[in-house]
Amino acid sequence: MHLLLERTLKNASEYFQNFLIHEYSRKATIREIDARIKFLSAVVFVLLAVSTFDLKKLLFLLFSVLTVSAVLGLSLKELLKRVWLFTAFSFFIVLPFFFSNPVYPFIFATRVFISLLSIQMLVMSTNFYEICSALKSLKVPETFVKSLWIAYSHIVLMFRDLMNIMLARESRRVAKGNHREIWKRGGEALGLFFLRSMERAEIIQMAMTSRGEKVIAERGKFGIVEISYIAIVAFISLWWITL
């Protein structure tokens, strides 16, 4: 039982860490698009997904998002690998509604699925600093942008620390041990994780303060690629409205 729990925690940590990390391994056309345009398009797709329960509109939007992702160079396999867990979780959360409305759980999960795909299109194709820069360029309050940047840096490092602690436990274990001993060591590891998380947060905060680091609003280029992407998003939105 404890081995299953440890394996679950390890896989969950790896999943959540990958969910937030920018994808560097593939060249894609979408990476050349200005971050502000990609952010606003992601917001549009999310708003379209959560503003309807019409299955026909949702399926059209899902097909459009997947098609745009594939055409612009993102890996559909990587996209699906990043969002399937949250989608499955949302489906099981609303599964009791199946007895009153059999279609509702599928519609709800589809809405979540499209929203997550839209967010991952942005995350996979854009460095997080560029996202924060785009937010500041769009007149989002600096306090919010800076807090978001610190939170992102801390969360990624926090999951990395958790992976390192669990790996260290596995490498030093020479015998199975009884359940009492394993729960005791697990509690010690959990305490160490919280202590390291607090220390890491303080170090990140002090480092940013001492360097005077601040998110700079960088205005990217606005060319034919951006115009084409805006036209695609507008076309999808108009078609969605007419359905």
C-alpha positions as CSV (number, residue, x, y, z in Angstrom):
1,M,0.0,0.0,0.0
2,H,2.8,2.4,0.9
3,L,4.6,1.7,-2.3
4,L,1.5,2.5,-4.3
5,L,1.1,5.8,-2.3
6,E,4.7,6.8,-2.9
7,R,4.5,6.0,-6.6
8,T,1.3,8.0,-6.8
9,L,2.9,11.0,-5.1
10,K,5.9,10.8,-7.4
11,N,3.9,10.6,-10.6
12,A,1.6,13.4,-9.4
13,S,4.6,15.6,-8.7
14,E,6.1,14.9,-12.1
15,Y,2.7,15.6,-13.8
16,F,2.1,18.9,-12.0
17,Q,5.7,20.0,-12.7
18,N,5.4,19.2,-16.4
19,F,2.0,21.0,-16.6
20,L,3.7,24.3,-15.8
21,I,6.9,24.0,-17.8
22,H,7.5,25.5,-21.3
23,E,8.2,23.0,-24.0
24,Y,11.7,23.5,-25.6
25,S,12.2,20.3,-27.5
26,R,10.2,21.2,-30.7
27,K,10.4,24.1,-33.1
28,A,6.9,25.4,-33.7
29,T,5.4,28.4,-35.6
30,I,3.3,29.3,-32.7
31,R,6.4,30.2,-30.7
32,E,7.1,33.1,-33.1
33,I,3.7,34.7,-32.3
34,D,3.7,37.7,-29.9
35,A,2.9,36.5,-26.3
36,R,0.2,39.1,-26.0
37,I,-1.7,37.7,-28.9
38,K,-1.4,34.2,-27.6
39,F,-2.5,35.2,-24.2
40,L,-5.6,37.0,-25.5
41,S,-6.5,34.1,-27.9
42,A,-6.2,31.6,-25.0
43,V,-8.6,33.8,-23.0
44,V,-11.0,33.9,-26.0
45,F,-11.0,30.1,-26.3
46,V,-11.6,29.6,-22.6
47,L,-14.5,32.1,-22.6
48,L,-16.0,30.3,-25.6
49,A,-15.7,26.9,-23.9
50,V,-17.2,27.9,-20.5
51,S,-20.0,30.1,-21.9
52,T,-22.0,27.3,-23.5
53,F,-23.4,23.8,-22.9
54,D,-24.2,23.2,-26.5
55,L,-22.4,20.0,-27.5
56,K,-22.2,21.0,-31.1
57,K,-20.4,24.2,-30.3
58,L,-18.0,22.5,-27.9
59,L,-17.1,19.8,-30.4
60,F,-16.4,22.4,-33.1
61,L,-14.3,24.4,-30.7
62,L,-12.4,21.3,-29.6
63,F,-11.7,20.3,-33.2
64,S,-10.6,23.9,-34.0
65,V,-8.2,24.1,-31.0
66,L,-6.6,20.7,-31.8
67,T,-6.3,21.6,-35.5
68,V,-4.7,25.0,-34.7
69,S,-2.2,23.4,-32.3
70,A,-1.2,20.7,-34.8
71,V,-0.9,23.1,-37.7
72,L,1.2,25.6,-35.7
73,G,3.7,22.8,-34.7
74,L,2.7,21.7,-31.2
75,S,2.7,18.0,-30.3
76,L,-0.8,16.8,-29.8
77,K,0.6,13.8,-27.9
78,E,2.3,16.1,-25.4
79,L,-0.8,18.3,-25.1
80,L,-3.1,15.4,-24.3
81,K,-0.5,14.0,-21.8
82,R,-0.5,17.3,-19.9
83,V,-4.3,17.7,-19.6
84,W,-5.8,14.3,-19.4
85,L,-5.6,13.9,-15.6
86,F,-7.5,17.2,-14.8
87,T,-10.1,16.3,-17.4
88,A,-10.6,12.8,-16.0
89,F,-10.8,14.3,-12.5
90,S,-13.5,16.8,-13.6
91,F,-15.5,14.0,-15.2
92,F,-15.6,11.9,-12.1
93,I,-16.4,15.0,-9.9
94,V,-19.7,15.5,-11.8
95,L,-20.4,11.9,-12.5
96,P,-23.3,11.7,-10.0
97,F,-25.2,14.1,-12.3
98,F,-25.3,11.2,-14.8
99,F,-28.4,9.8,-13.2
100,S,-30.4,13.1,-13.7
101,N,-28.8,14.2,-17.0
102,P,-26.6,11.5,-18.7
103,V,-25.0,14.0,-21.1
104,Y,-24.0,16.6,-18.5
105,P,-20.8,14.9,-17.2
106,F,-19.4,14.6,-20.8
107,I,-20.3,18.2,-21.6
108,F,-18.7,19.5,-18.4
109,A,-15.5,17.4,-19.0
110,T,-15.3,18.7,-22.6
111,R,-15.5,22.3,-21.4
112,V,-12.7,21.6,-19.0
113,F,-10.7,19.8,-21.7
114,I,-10.9,22.7,-24.1
115,S,-10.0,25.2,-21.4
116,L,-6.9,23.2,-20.4
117,L,-5.9,22.7,-24.0
118,S,-6.1,26.5,-24.6
119,I,-4.0,27.2,-21.5
120,Q,-1.4,24.6,-22.5
121,M,-1.2,26.0,-26.0
122,L,0.0,29.2,-24.3
123,V,2.3,27.5,-21.7
124,M,4.0,25.1,-24.1
125,S,4.7,27.8,-26.7
126,T,5.7,30.7,-24.4
127,N,8.3,31.2,-21.7
128,F,6.5,32.2,-18.4
129,Y,8.5,35.4,-18.2
130,E,7.2,36.4,-21.6
131,I,3.6,35.7,-20.3
132,C,4.2,37.9,-17.3
133,S,5.7,40.6,-19.6
134,A,2.6,40.3,-21.9
135,L,0.4,40.8,-18.8
136,K,2.2,43.9,-17.8
137,S,2.1,45.2,-21.3
138,L,-1.7,44.7,-21.2
139,K,-1.8,47.0,-18.1
140,V,-2.3,44.2,-15.6
141,P,-1.3,45.6,-12.1
142,E,2.4,45.2,-11.4
143,T,1.8,43.7,-8.0
144,F,-0.2,40.9,-9.4
145,V,2.3,40.2,-12.2
146,K,5.3,40.1,-9.8
147,S,3.4,37.9,-7.4
148,L,2.5,35.5,-10.2
149,W,6.2,35.4,-11.3
150,I,7.4,34.6,-7.8
151,A,4.6,32.0,-7.3
152,Y,5.5,30.3,-10.6
153,S,9.2,30.1,-9.7
154,H,8.5,28.7,-6.3
155,I,6.0,26.1,-7.4
156,V,8.3,24.7,-10.1
157,L,11.2,24.4,-7.6
158,M,8.8,23.0,-4.9
159,F,7.8,20.1,-7.1
160,R,11.5,19.6,-8.0
161,D,12.4,19.4,-4.3
162,L,9.6,16.9,-3.7
163,M,10.9,14.7,-6.5
164,N,14.5,14.9,-5.1
165,I,13.4,14.0,-1.6
166,M,11.4,11.0,-2.8
167,L,14.3,9.9,-5.0
168,A,16.7,10.2,-2.0
169,R,14.4,8.0,0.1
170,E,14.3,5.3,-2.6
171,S,18.0,5.3,-3.1
172,R,18.7,4.9,0.7
173,R,16.2,2.2,1.4
174,V,17.8,-1.2,1.8
175,A,14.9,-3.1,3.2
176,K,11.1,-3.1,3.0
177,G,10.5,-2.3,6.7
178,N,7.1,-2.4,8.5
179,H,4.3,0.0,7.9
180,R,4.9,1.9,11.1
181,E,8.5,2.6,10.2
182,I,7.6,3.7,6.7
183,W,4.9,6.1,7.9
184,K,7.4,7.6,10.4
185,R,10.0,8.1,7.6
186,G,7.3,9.5,5.4
187,G,6.3,12.0,8.0
188,E,10.0,13.1,8.4
189,A,10.2,13.5,4.6
190,L,7.0,15.6,4.6
191,G,8.3,17.8,7.3
192,L,11.6,18.3,5.4
193,F,9.6,19.1,2.3
194,F,7.7,21.9,4.1
195,L,10.9,23.3,5.7
196,R,12.7,23.3,2.4
197,S,9.7,25.0,0.7
198,M,9.6,27.8,3.2
199,E,13.4,28.3,2.9
200,R,13.2,28.2,-0.9
201,A,10.4,30.9,-0.8
202,E,12.5,33.2,1.4
203,I,15.6,32.7,-0.8
204,I,13.7,33.5,-4.0
205,Q,12.1,36.6,-2.4
206,M,15.5,37.9,-1.1
207,A,17.2,37.1,-4.4
208,M,14.7,39.1,-6.4
209,T,14.7,42.0,-3.9
210,S,18.5,42.2,-3.7
211,R,18.8,42.2,-7.5
212,G,16.0,44.7,-8.0
213,E,14.5,42.3,-10.5
214,K,11.2,43.3,-12.0
215,V,9.1,42.1,-14.9
216,I,9.7,44.4,-17.9
217,A,6.9,44.9,-20.4
218,E,8.5,44.0,-23.7
219,R,6.6,44.8,-26.8
220,G,7.2,42.1,-29.4
221,K,6.9,42.4,-33.1
222,F,3.5,42.6,-34.8
223,G,3.7,41.2,-38.3
224,I,2.0,38.8,-40.8
225,V,2.2,35.8,-38.4
226,E,0.3,37.7,-35.7
227,I,-2.2,39.1,-38.1
228,S,-2.8,35.6,-39.5
229,Y,-3.3,34.1,-36.0
230,I,-5.8,36.9,-35.1
231,A,-7.7,36.1,-38.3
232,I,-7.8,32.4,-37.4
233,V,-9.1,33.1,-33.9
234,A,-11.7,35.6,-35.2
235,F,-12.9,33.1,-37.8
236,I,-13.3,30.3,-35.2
237,S,-15.1,32.7,-32.9
238,L,-17.5,33.9,-35.6
239,W,-18.3,30.4,-36.7
240,W,-18.9,29.4,-33.1
241,I,-21.4,32.2,-32.7
242,T,-23.3,31.2,-35.9
243,L,-23.6,27.5,-34.9
